Amino acid sequence: MEARIRGGRTVATVGDEHLMALIDHTSAVIYMRDVDGRYLLVNREYERLFRLRREDIVGLTDHDLFPEPIADAFRANDREAFARGVPVQMEEVAPGEDGMRTYVTVKFPLTGDDGRAYAVCGISTDITERKRAEEEVRRLNDELEVRVRQRTAELEASTRELDAFSYSVSHDLRAPLRAVEGFSQVLLEDYADALDEDGRHYLNRIRANVGRMDEMIDDLLHLSRATRSELRRERTDVTALARDVLAELAVAEPQRSVAADIPDGMVAQGDPHLIRLVLQNLLGNAWKFTARCTDPRIRMSVERQDGVDVFTVSDNGAGFEMRYADKMFDPFQRLHSTAEFEGTGIGLAIVHRIVTRHGGQIRAEGRPGHGATFRFSLTPAP
């Protein structure tokens, strides 16, 4: 391909018809301009996009075809390619049928036998749809960030409300309970002679229910904290925690003798405070539900299953019907009456929430009169 003068204008002649056919049939916009910015050649795609014939374009400049800011940008990019002497890539914009369109353009100088650049060639690929898609993604991300900030603010407000509620439960609700407990104690101590056996029995029942209510408040607060407290993951000695929990249970009921098997070396990655709550509830249940066994036994173990450590807490106590297994992790769900075993029905709900927050799972197995087994993990399955 070479350039020559015809009728006072510089035009391009093609020595290779196959090369010109290739240029005309590509989807890219291809053009050539001389050092003064006059068009020497454009391909069919250029004609199609700008609705101009090549015969009418040759000899014109970008300032004859486009608004001044666009033409100035094209000319500045041509000059950069001439100055650098190597292919240069940039983004350019030009008007189209549906508004401004964006092109990624590669411009490179053409040199003659004397080594001097006499023209610049440009190859432009339309990337408008990609740019619009990127802009849409940015817009959606901006909207998402706004929604996340709004949702975060709502959650923070809810957390503050929950904190206020927890404070009210912990202090305001306990105040009348303490009053009931105190006056009941005064009646039993100072007016015992004025009360018959039934009266003393009723007062003792009042005090017992006050104690149960106080325990329920504690469990509700534990449930709230298990859901909202910051989760800290660190290497936790599960063996030490389990043995410490069992020691506390033994101190509370020194008259009981329970065979406990807690193996050495059990560790987990998780929040030590929350893991302790899990063990307090699971081992506490095992301790409680073996109260009527002649040979109570509690066992804990861990094994690797599908890349995850699965901990097991089992006992040979009262057990339960498997048809209730799915309900027992809901708050206030009890499988035994308070006459049989004390409790609020919140402990397993606390366990479930803590395990779930760690990304793990928990399941229960049992048979009436043959004990219960709880298996839980503290890490997500791979």
WOGI-V431856 format. One record per run of one state. SS is the DSSP state (H for helix, E for strand, - for the rest). FROM is the first residue (numbers start at 1). TO is the last residue. If there is no record, write none. Layout:
BEGIN
ss: (SS | SS)
from: (FROM | FROM)
to: (TO | TO)
END
This chain:
BEGIN
ss: (- | E | - | E | - | H | - | E | - | E | - | H | - | H | - | H | - | H | - | E | - | E | - | E | - | H | - | H | - | H | - | E | H | - | E | - | E | - | H | - | E | - | E | - | H | - | H | - | E | - | E | -)
from: (1 | 2 | 7 | 9 | 14 | 17 | 25 | 29 | 35 | 39 | 43 | 44 | 51 | 54 | 58 | 62 | 66 | 68 | 85 | 88 | 97 | 99 | 112 | 117 | 127 | 128 | 191 | 192 | 195 | 197 | 229 | 234 | 238 | 253 | 259 | 263 | 267 | 271 | 272 | 290 | 297 | 306 | 308 | 316 | 322 | 325 | 347 | 358 | 362 | 367 | 372 | 378)
to: (1 | 6 | 8 | 13 | 16 | 24 | 28 | 34 | 38 | 42 | 43 | 50 | 53 | 57 | 61 | 65 | 67 | 84 | 87 | 96 | 98 | 111 | 116 | 126 | 127 | 190 | 191 | 194 | 196 | 228 | 233 | 237 | 252 | 258 | 262 | 266 | 270 | 271 | 289 | 296 | 305 | 307 | 315 | 321 | 324 | 346 | 357 | 361 | 366 | 371 | 377 | 382)
END
